[in-house]
């Protein structure tokens, strides 16, 4: 599967998971002819019920993709049944296309894509080629704009009128179209067997951009519990610096039958956090977050045997100060400060929740309740956002209470 980076994506653990759904569909042209070789991506997601507690591109399913067969059909397996999806389709010679509010439970999805218009003005187009250190083209690299500078503005995030993604062809070439002319784009470029790289403020126009990807750094080690290697545990790694223009997303891999892991082609020459995820902590405990300083391209870092510590249990209740019931589908997000890892929990009707496998470290707990805000006066915890509190967990905490109060009415002028 191609390494894919749309935006920064958290590694999320579901506290409880229903049977997964498969998304079937077909990609066709404007005359209904099947389009083979189109890349189909899960771009964003949102809950079927209730407000989303994660950013739309931060659900685990947003890393999933498929390629259309000769008959234009595709299948993306094992999607979260509690979510609806935004699907992005990209094919060489065609404009990227979004399908919104896609429900895998419905009939198979048909996506019609339009060809790239002929005679595009070069002022609206960024063209380039992705190459390796031998100057050979890299096929299937993902080129993702994440920021833009125009004559009057400079920002990061969603960019209306700009192609959200390009995939390099068999010559390593790509094209990104912008409705506004004479702009410069920040790009994240990623490909298998290479380190993801960020390119800043590449201009549209006549210039043809050569973008080189290189080998990254490697981190290897062994996970041990009670003197025995531990298999099938996810080891994660992320950069310490998560600022725009630096952070490329998290890496993750499972240990083998000998407890060994190797995370390859990491962004070189930076500081990173190494950790295990909460989804495994209830079973085996957790690895205390370890900070590493990586060397340059091709450097290797052996961390040796790493041992688990016992995890904790977090439980409590979200309450509304007016005594009303918690809306159906309300979710709680438990996020770690250093590790790129979180747990998403759907509250029970009485607002209660429980989560096993919590590490000893600072956490943030977030919720969104329509028409309510955190009741600051009744909160014995540090409030770090409109719906977020922070606390340090160093043992079982089963008495957590989070209060929300009605938002004040907005008076008409």
C-alpha positions in Angstrom: 0.0 0.0 0.0 1.3 3.5 -0.9 2.4 5.6 2.0 -0.2 8.3 2.2 -0.2 11.7 4.0 -3.2 14.0 3.5 -2.7 16.0 6.7 -1.5 15.0 10.1 -3.4 11.8 11.1 -3.7 10.6 14.7 -3.5 6.9 15.6 -6.9 6.4 17.2 -8.1 3.5 19.3 -11.7 2.6 19.5 -12.9 1.6 22.9 -15.5 -0.6 21.4 -15.8 -1.7 17.8 -18.7 -3.1 15.9 -18.4 -5.3 12.7 -16.6 -3.3 10.0 -18.1 -2.4 6.6 -16.6 -2.7 3.1 -17.0 0.1 0.6 -17.6 -1.2 -3.0 -17.8 1.1 -6.0 -16.8 1.9 -9.6 -14.9 4.7 -11.3 -16.2 5.8 -14.7 -15.7 8.6 -17.2 -18.2 11.2 -18.4 -19.6 8.6 -21.0 -19.9 5.9 -18.4 -16.8 4.1 -19.5 -14.8 2.3 -16.7 -11.6 3.9 -15.6 -8.8 1.5 -14.6 -5.9 2.4 -12.3 -7.7 5.2 -10.5 -6.6 5.7 -6.9 -9.5 5.8 -4.4 -8.8 7.3 -1.0 -10.8 7.6 2.2 -10.2 11.4 2.7 -12.2 12.4 5.7 -14.9 10.9 8.0 -17.6 12.0 10.4 -19.9 10.2 12.9 -23.3 9.0 11.7 -24.7 10.3 15.0 -23.5 13.1 17.2 -20.6 15.6 16.7 -17.2 14.5 15.7 -14.5 14.8 18.4 -11.6 14.2 15.9 -10.5 16.4 13.0 -12.2 14.9 9.9 -8.9 13.5 8.5 -7.7 12.0 11.8 -9.8 8.8 11.8 -7.8 5.6 11.2 -9.8 4.8 8.1 -8.4 7.9 6.4 -5.3 5.9 5.7 -7.1 3.4 3.6 -7.1 3.3 -0.2 -7.7 1.1 -3.3 -7.0 1.1 -7.0 -9.7 0.5 -9.6 -9.5 -2.7 -11.7 -9.8 -2.9 -15.5 -13.6 -2.7 -15.1 -13.3 0.4 -12.9 -14.4 -1.4 -9.8 -12.7 -1.0 -6.4 -13.2 -2.3 -2.8 -12.0 -0.7 0.4 -12.3 -3.1 3.3 -13.1 -2.9 7.0 -14.4 0.6 7.5 -15.8 1.8 10.8 -19.6 1.3 10.6 -20.2 4.3 12.9 -18.8 6.7 10.3 -19.7 8.3 7.0 -16.9 9.2 4.6 -15.6 11.6 2.1 -14.0 9.7 -0.8 -11.3 11.2 -3.1 -10.7 9.7 -6.5 -7.5 10.5 -8.5 -6.5 9.3 -12.0 -3.9 10.4 -14.5 -5.4 12.8 -17.0 -8.5 13.4 -14.9 -9.4 16.1 -12.3 -9.5 14.9 -8.7 -13.1 14.2 -7.5 -14.7 14.1 -4.1 -17.8 12.0 -3.2 -19.3 13.3 0.1 -21.2 11.5 2.8 -20.5 8.1 1.4 -22.2 5.3 3.3 -20.6 1.8 2.9 -23.9 0.3 3.9 -25.7 1.8 0.9 -25.6 0.7 -2.7 -22.1 0.5 -4.4 -20.7 3.9 -5.1 -20.3 5.1 -8.7 -17.9 8.0 -9.1 -17.7 9.9 -12.4 -14.5 11.8 -13.1 -13.8 14.5 -15.6 -10.7 14.8 -17.8 -8.2 17.6 -17.3 -9.1 20.4 -19.6 -6.7 21.0 -22.5 -4.6 24.2 -22.8 -4.4 25.0 -19.1 -2.7 28.3 -18.4 0.7 27.6 -16.8 0.0 30.3 -14.3 -2.6 28.0 -12.8 -0.6 24.8 -12.8 2.3 23.4 -10.8 4.1 20.6 -12.7 6.9 18.5 -11.6 8.6 15.1 -11.3 9.5 13.0 -8.2 12.8 11.3 -8.5 15.1 9.1 -6.4 18.9 9.7 -5.7 19.8 8.0 -9.0 17.5 10.5 -10.8 15.1 7.7 -11.7 11.4 8.5 -11.6 9.3 7.4 -8.6 6.0 5.9 -9.7 3.0 6.3 -7.5 4.3 9.0 -5.2 1.7 11.1 -3.4 2.0 14.8 -3.8 -0.2 16.7 -1.3 -0.6 20.5 -1.0 -1.0 21.6 2.6 -0.4 25.3 2.4 -0.6 28.2 -0.1 0.7 31.7 -0.6 -1.2 34.1 -2.9 -0.6 37.7 -3.6 -2.5 38.7 -0.5 -2.6 35.6 1.9 -0.5 32.8 3.2 -2.2 29.9 5.1 -2.2 26.2 5.8 -5.0 23.7 5.6 -7.9 23.4 3.2 -7.4 25.3 0.0 -10.6 25.7 -2.1 -9.8 25.6 -5.8 -6.6 23.7 -5.4 -6.3 20.0 -6.3 -6.0 18.2 -3.0 -3.7 15.5 -4.3 -1.7 14.2 -7.2 -0.2 10.8 -7.8 2.9 10.5 -10.0 2.6 8.5 -13.3 5.0 6.0 -14.8 7.4 8.9 -15.6 7.2 10.2 -12.1 5.3 13.3 -13.2 2.5 15.1 -11.6 0.2 18.1 -12.1 -1.6 20.3 -9.5 -4.2 22.8 -10.7 -5.1 26.0 -8.8 -8.1 28.2 -9.8 -6.1 31.2 -8.6 -3.1 32.0 -10.8 0.4 32.8 -9.7 0.4 31.0 -6.3 3.1 29.1 -4.4 2.3 25.8 -2.7 3.7 23.9 0.3 3.8 20.2 -0.7 4.2 16.9 1.2 5.7 14.2 -1.0 5.7 10.5 0.1 6.4 7.2 -1.5 7.2 3.7 -0.5 10.8 2.9 0.3 11.6 6.6 0.7 11.5 9.2 3.5 8.5 11.6 3.3 9.7 15.1 2.5 8.2 18.6 2.6 8.8 21.2 -0.1 8.0 24.8 0.6 6.5 27.4 -1.6 6.9 25.9 -5.1 5.4 28.4 -7.6 3.0 27.7 -10.4 4.1 28.7 -13.8 6.5 27.5 -16.5 9.1 26.0 -14.1 9.2 22.2 -14.0 10.0 21.1 -10.4 12.4 18.2 -9.8 11.5 16.8 -6.3 14.0 14.2 -4.9 13.1 11.7 -2.2 15.9 9.9 -0.3 16.3 7.0 2.0 15.4 7.9 5.6 16.5 6.8 9.0 15.8 3.5 10.7 14.9 2.6 14.3 15.0 -1.0 15.5 14.5 -2.8 18.8 12.8 -5.5 20.8 9.8 -5.4 23.2 10.0 -7.6 26.2 7.6 -8.5 29.1 8.7 -10.7 32.0 11.8 -11.7 30.1 9.9 -12.9 27.1 9.6 -11.2 23.6 6.1 -9.8 22.9 4.7 -10.2 19.4 1.9 -8.3 17.6 2.2 -5.0 19.5 2.1 -1.8 17.6 5.2 0.5 18.0 4.6 4.1 17.0 7.0 6.9 16.3 6.4 10.6 15.6 8.5 13.8 15.3 8.7 15.9 18.5 8.2 19.1 16.4 4.7 19.0 15.1 4.6 22.5 13.5 3.3 23.1 10.0 6.0 22.6 7.5 7.8 20.1 9.7 5.5 17.3 10.8 4.8 14.6 8.3 2.6 12.3 10.4 3.1 9.2 12.6 4.8 5.9 11.7 3.6 2.6 13.1 4.6 -1.1 12.8 3.8 -4.3 14.7 6.4 -6.4 16.4 7.2 -9.9 14.9 7.1 -13.2 16.6 10.5 -12.4 18.3 9.3 -9.1 19.6 11.4 -7.2 17.0 10.4 -4.1 15.1 12.0 -1.9 12.4 10.5 1.4 11.5 12.1 2.4 8.2 12.6 5.6 6.1 11.8 8.0 8.9 12.4 11.7 8.3 16.1 12.0 9.1 18.0 14.4 11.4 15.3 15.2 13.9 14.1 14.3 17.4 11.3 11.7 17.6 9.1 10.0 20.2 9.0 6.2 20.3 6.0 4.5 22.1 3.5 1.7 22.0 -0.3 2.4 21.6 -3.1 2.3 24.1 -4.9 -0.3 22.1 -2.3 -2.9 23.3 -1.8 -1.5 26.8 -4.7 -3.4 28.5 -3.1 -6.6 27.3 0.6 -6.1 27.8 1.1 -2.7 29.5 2.8 0.2 27.9 6.3 1.3 26.8 7.2 4.7 28.5 7.7 7.3 25.7 11.3 7.4 24.6 12.9 10.4 22.9 15.5 9.7 20.2 17.7 11.9 18.1 18.0 10.5 14.6 20.9 10.9 12.3 21.0 11.5 8.6 19.8 9.5 5.6 20.4 5.8 6.0 21.4 6.1 9.7 20.3 3.2 12.0 19.3 3.3 15.6 19.1 0.1 17.7 17.3 0.8 21.0 17.8 -2.7 22.4 15.3 -4.4 24.7 12.5 -2.2 25.8 10.3 -3.3 28.8 6.7 -2.7 29.5 5.2 -1.0 32.6 1.7 -1.7 34.0 -1.1 0.4 32.5 -4.0 2.1 34.4 -7.8 2.3 34.1 -9.6 5.6 33.6 -13.3 5.8 34.2 -15.9 8.4 35.1 -18.9 10.3 33.8 -19.8 13.4 31.8 -22.6 15.3 33.3 -24.8 18.2 32.2 -25.5 20.7 34.9 -29.1 21.2 33.9 -29.8 17.5 34.5 -30.6 16.7 30.9 -29.5 13.4 29.3 -26.3 13.1 27.3 -27.2 13.4 23.5 -26.9 10.1 21.7 -23.5 9.5 20.0 -21.6 11.9 22.2 -17.9 11.0 22.2 -15.0 11.4 24.5 -11.4 11.6 23.2 -8.5 10.7 25.4 -5.2 12.0 23.9 -1.6 11.6 24.9 0.7 14.6 25.1 3.8 13.0 23.5 2.7 9.9 21.7 0.6 10.4 18.5 -2.1 8.2 20.0 -5.6 8.6 21.3 -8.8 6.7 22.3 -12.3 7.6 21.1 -15.1 6.5 23.4 -18.9 6.7 22.8 -20.5 7.7 26.1 -23.2 5.6 27.5 -26.7 7.1 27.9 -25.9 8.1 31.5 -22.7 9.8 30.4 -20.4 7.2 31.9 -17.2 5.8 30.2 -14.3 3.5 31.0 -11.0 3.0 29.3 -8.3 0.4 30.2 -4.7 0.6 29.1 -3.9 4.2 30.0 -0.2 5.0 30.3 1.5 7.0 33.0 1.8 10.4 31.4 -0.1 13.7 30.8 -3.4 13.3 29.0 -6.0 15.6 27.5 -9.7 14.6 27.6 -12.1 16.3 25.2 -15.8 16.2 24.5 -18.3 18.2 22.4 -21.9 18.5 23.5 -24.2 20.7 21.2 -25.4 23.8 23.1 -23.0 23.2 26.1 -19.6 24.3 27.2 -17.3 23.1 30.0 -18.5 24.2 33.4 -15.3 25.9 34.4 -16.5 26.7 38.0 -17.1 23.0 38.6 -13.9 21.6 37.1 -11.1 20.6 39.4 -8.8 20.0 36.4 -6.8 22.3 34.1 -8.9 23.5 31.2 -6.8 23.7 28.0 -9.6 24.3 25.4 -13.3 25.0 25.0 -14.1 21.4 25.6 -10.8 20.0 26.8 -9.2 19.3 30.2 -5.7 18.1 31.1 -4.5 15.8 33.9 -1.6 13.5 34.7 -2.4 9.9 35.2 -0.1 7.8 37.4 -2.6 5.2 38.7 -6.2 4.0 38.3 -8.7 6.9 38.1 -12.3 5.8 38.3 -13.9 8.9 39.7 -13.4 11.4 36.9 -16.3 13.8 36.5 -16.5 16.3 33.7 -19.3 18.9 33.8 -20.8 20.8 30.9 -23.2 23.8 31.3 -25.6 25.3 28.8 -24.0 28.0 26.6 -25.5 31.5 27.3 -28.1 32.7 25.0 -26.9 35.2 22.4 -28.8 38.4 22.7 -30.1 40.1 19.6 -28.7 43.6 18.9 
